[in-house]
């Protein structure tokens, strides 16, 4: 594929992520903060998000496996995940977190377990999406092109 | 070091989330501010030269072990929800400290809770930003930092004038009146300046922002 085709593929893919609700306006804000002096800003923030989310999902799994569940603790972790997903524009993850927090408040174990599954699923989806998008960017750069804004 | 630092404002950003720290750092640097980030309220107080019990500690920063005032902080921007010391607790400690109370403090929160917002503004926070914070929000920081620079400048001049001459009670009264007038003029010009800056902005706001007003609960 030539540069123009790669660029089009990238632009279409990125647009689909917004269209399908994976990303929201906040991700656009992130991209606008990236420039020649900070060319890896988005990748760096998203990588931090991956690390942090995986840590939180592990903590959530452990917390919900306990005999006596500490809902405050569960809520605290979900709050953090909600915050970080909101900060990078990972809208679908954020939405599940909102529902998750409601179940925590109700101390609804089944609801929490369901949300944990859902949030793991959404996280895994968005992670793949990001990775694909970054790969497409890399292909453009390798082919000598620039990344469309 | 002192002279060079005066040309750039230095912001201390406090947030327990590593992602948000990275974000706020980039936002602040894009706005041409010098930035230091810490992950807790207690670390923020340490950086500012204050022990948690309120005593000042001269040995705080690696930059200057002798005088904590050399690491000048022109504004503190802090997350509200943090484990241990919340942003509100940090705000209180800063405003209760004689050495730090003039530093403007801005609170950030992911939750839009009117009572929380009024509490913070009443305690002396200059602004309350909803997260995620945007570049356009940071345009509001400049006026607060400028105001403090003028105030500090005035206070330094006052000290110099006191040292220069022995003051009779009458002279002291005149001096005080003069200072008061100066401050009024400064406030007026700052208000005009703020007005000019605000009028120059037209950010599209889809979410409410709170600044200097008490929100109705």
Interface residues (C-beta under 8 A of the other chain):
Chain A: X26 X29 X30 X32 X33 X38 X41 X44 X45 X48 X49 X52 X76 X79 X80 X82 X83 X84 X86 X87 X88
Chain B: X17 X18 X19 X20 X22 X23 X26 X27 X30 X81 X83 X110 X131 X132 X134 X135
